[in-house]
Amino acid sequence: MAEDQKHFNIELDEVTAEGTYSNLAIINHSNTEFVVDFVNIMPGVPKAKVKSRIILTPQHAKRLLNALSENIQRFEAANGVIKEGEVPHNLSSINFGPKGEA
């Protein structure tokens, strides 16, 4: 028996559709929620900025974990294994490559 798929009518405005770039996610949790802060760290900028904060119930966090895992598996099957870089211990150790001068 095939699973019944639920369809939702979801609106996506133009500003949200553009997306927000993030190169770091910081995750914290309490006993009732998970908080994911999406951060943008830029070279030469001393202070990183949280660009978006998403708050999830534990159940939704688990569903997100599973959905990300499934999508990463499909991506890697089509494109090869994603190589993980070292996780820096502090923001100042992130290497953006050589510095340019104008």
N, C-alpha and C positions, 0 to 999 in steps of 0.2 A: 504494500500500500504506500503510495507516494505521500510525502509530507505536504500538508496544506501550507501554501506560502501566503503570508499576509502582505498586502500592499498598502502603503501609506502614501497619501498625497502630501509631499514635502515641498515647501517653497524655499528657493535659494535666491536671495537677492544678489544684485551685481557686486556689491562691496564684499559680501561674504564669499561669493564665488571666486574672487581674486585670490583668496587664501592669505595666510600669514606664514612667513618663513621662520623656522626655528631650527637651531642646530644643537639644542640641549633641552632635555626634559628633566624636571626635578619632580619626584613623586614622594608624597607624604600621605599618611593615613591615620585615621582615628578608628575607633571601634564601629563607627557608623558611616564613614565616607572615605573615599580616596580623592586626593587633590593632586592634579597634574598641572604644573606650571611649565609652559612652553617659553623658552628663553632664546633671545637672539644675541649672540656674542660676536662682536665685530672687531677686527684688528685695529689697534690704535685707540680704541675707546676703553677707558679705564673701568667703566661700569656697565655690566650686562643689564638688559632690560627684559622683564617678563612681558611677553607680547600677548599671552592669552592664559587664562586659568580655567580649567575644566574640573568640575566637582562631580564625582560619580558615586553611586551606591556600591557596596562591595559586589553585589550581583552584576551590575553593569560593568564594573572593572574586570570581573572574571570573563564576561562575554567579550569585552574589548581585547583582553589577552588572547583568547581563543581565536577571534577574528584576525588579529594581527599575525598570529602564528600560522594560520591557514594561508593568509595572503603572502607571507614571507616564503612559505614552502612553494607556493605556485610561482612566485617571482624567481626563486632560485632554480626551480625546475626549467624555467624558460630562459634565464639569463646567467646562470652560474651562481656559485656561492658568494654571498655578501661577506667581504672581509671586514672584520672588526678591528678598529684601531685601538690603541691603548687608551684607557679612560684616564684623563688627567686628574690629579688630586686637587688642583686649584685652577682657577680660571686663567691665571697669568701664564700657565705652562702650555696653553693651547698654541700650537704652531700653525700660523697661517701662511708660512712660506717666507721668502725673502721680502724685506721691506723696500718699497720703491720711494724715490725722491722725485719731486717735480721742480 
